Amino acid sequence: MAGARPAGGRHGAGGRGGDGAHLGVTTVGYGDFAPVTATGRLIAAALMIAGIALLGVVTVTLASWPVERVGEQDEASQAVTRAQVAALTVEVVALREDLRRAREDDSAGSRV
């Protein structure tokens, strides 16, 4: 492989710890060959980070699907509850009107 060296050598020559840090964070390791040039190291680090990002996107997509389903069911349940509350409100208003009329009839009957 051109531009690579056996992995037995030091990664991040020159005392730069950042070159090896992405290996530890991404838990990838290089295997048999490692990039030698700065461009190769940059491309390797970018590919590792992109792989983790892709895995994160897939995980979030799969995890959010059941949450959305529960939310849709919750909205439907709330709509039914709102309709029931509206019907009960109409019924309470009618009962109050009936009670007011009954009191008026009782007070008119007691005056006679």
VOGU-151104 format. One record per residue (C-alpha): residue number from 1; residue in one letter; y negated, z, x negated. Coordinates in nm, 4 decimals. Each point is the difference from the previous one (the first is absolute). Example, Ala and Ser with C-alpha at 12.3 -4.5 7.8 and 13.67 -1.06 7.14 Angstrom:
# VOGU-151104
k_r_Y_Z_X
1_a_0.4500_0.7800_-1.2300;
2_s_-0.3440_-0.0660_-0.1370;
END
This chain:
# VOGU-151104
k_r_Y_Z_X
1_m_0.0000_0.0000_0.0000;
2_a_-0.3276_-0.1097_-0.1585;
3_g_-0.2656_0.2665_-0.0508;
4_a_0.2468_0.2865_0.0397;
5_r_0.1654_0.2384_-0.2427;
6_p_0.3085_0.2158_0.0286;
7_a_-0.0657_0.3112_0.2049;
8_g_0.1048_0.2334_-0.2817;
9_g_-0.3501_-0.0140_-0.1509;
10_r_-0.3029_0.2035_0.1007;
11_h_-0.1831_-0.1039_0.3158;
12_g_-0.3751_0.0293_-0.0154;
13_a_-0.0421_-0.0360_-0.3763;
14_g_-0.3306_0.1131_-0.1393;
15_g_0.0040_0.3419_0.1669;
16_r_-0.0818_-0.1238_0.3485;
17_g_0.1840_0.2138_0.2512;
18_g_-0.1090_-0.2082_0.2965;
19_d_0.2409_-0.2797_-0.0818;
20_g_0.3013_0.2266_0.0395;
21_a_-0.1483_0.1984_0.2891;
22_h_0.0618_-0.2738_0.2554;
23_l_0.3645_-0.0047_-0.1080;
24_g_0.0378_0.3667_0.0836;
25_v_-0.1959_-0.0184_0.3239;
26_t_0.1867_-0.3026_0.1294;
27_t_0.3384_0.1237_-0.1348;
28_v_0.0825_-0.3572_-0.1023;
29_g_0.0633_-0.0049_-0.3728;
30_y_0.0234_-0.3357_-0.1759;
31_g_0.3700_-0.0410_-0.0658;
32_d_0.0960_-0.2136_-0.2980;
33_f_-0.3368_-0.1654_-0.0631;
34_a_-0.3589_0.1218_0.0204;
35_p_-0.3288_-0.1935_-0.0003;
36_v_-0.1766_-0.0079_-0.3356;
37_t_-0.3411_-0.1470_0.0777;
38_a_-0.2747_0.1679_0.1965;
39_t_0.0197_-0.2773_0.2588;
40_g_0.3742_0.0509_0.0366;
41_r_-0.0460_0.3754_0.0433;
42_l_-0.2730_-0.0560_0.2576;
43_i_0.2174_-0.2417_0.1973;
44_a_0.2938_0.2438_-0.0155;
45_a_-0.2153_0.2886_0.1218;
46_a_-0.1452_-0.2137_0.2806;
47_l_0.3487_-0.1050_0.1130;
48_m_0.1175_0.3616_0.0027;
49_i_-0.2980_0.1158_0.2051;
50_a_0.0365_-0.2963_0.2368;
51_g_0.3664_0.0892_0.0515;
52_i_-0.0873_0.3569_0.0911;
53_a_-0.2763_-0.1216_0.2334;
54_l_0.2397_-0.2401_0.1719;
55_l_0.2557_0.2762_0.0478;
56_g_-0.2737_0.2211_0.1453;
57_v_-0.1102_-0.2682_0.2463;
58_v_0.3560_-0.0555_0.1198;
59_t_0.0573_0.3757_0.0384;
60_v_-0.3223_0.0526_0.1945;
61_t_0.0748_-0.2949_0.2270;
62_l_0.3464_0.1312_0.0825;
63_a_-0.1265_0.3560_0.0505;
64_s_-0.2913_-0.0991_0.2248;
65_w_0.2134_-0.1981_0.2455;
66_p_0.1539_0.3032_0.1795;
67_v_-0.3365_0.1758_-0.0003;
68_e_-0.1592_-0.2966_0.1793;
69_r_0.2854_-0.0055_0.2547;
70_v_-0.0531_0.3684_0.0805;
71_g_-0.3743_-0.0639_0.0324;
72_e_0.0593_-0.2811_0.2503;
73_q_0.2279_0.2221_0.2092;
74_d_-0.2573_0.2784_-0.0163;
75_e_-0.2752_-0.2313_0.1280;
76_a_0.2185_-0.1105_0.2925;
77_s_0.0781_0.3617_0.0853;
78_q_-0.3694_0.0900_-0.0118;
79_a_-0.0848_-0.2876_0.2355;
80_v_0.2541_0.1281_0.2531;
81_t_-0.1388_0.3528_-0.0332;
82_r_-0.3573_-0.1242_0.0545;
83_a_0.1094_-0.1801_0.3171;
84_q_0.1727_0.3136_0.1275;
85_v_-0.3077_0.2135_-0.0731;
86_a_-0.2211_-0.2491_0.1848;
87_a_0.2314_0.0080_0.3042;
88_l_0.0042_0.3803_-0.0021;
89_t_-0.3798_0.0095_-0.0259;
90_v_-0.0296_-0.2184_0.3109;
91_e_0.2443_0.2276_0.1812;
92_v_-0.1916_0.3162_-0.0990;
93_v_-0.3261_-0.1535_0.1224;
94_a_0.1648_-0.0849_0.3353;
95_l_0.1426_0.3535_0.0313;
96_r_-0.3415_0.1523_-0.0696;
97_e_-0.1510_-0.2202_0.2704;
98_d_0.2727_0.1063_0.2455;
99_l_-0.0620_0.3654_-0.0873;
100_r_-0.3756_-0.0400_0.0504;
101_r_0.0570_-0.1586_0.3416;
102_a_0.2442_0.2745_0.0996;
103_r_-0.2533_0.2684_-0.0926;
104_e_-0.2700_-0.1803_0.1977;
105_d_0.2319_-0.0237_0.3033;
106_d_0.0853_0.3732_-0.0282;
107_s_-0.3668_0.0997_-0.0246;
108_a_-0.0949_-0.2269_0.2944;
109_g_0.2876_0.1422_0.2089;
110_s_-0.0985_0.3587_-0.0705;
111_r_-0.3574_-0.0638_0.1187;
112_v_0.1117_-0.1065_0.3434;
END
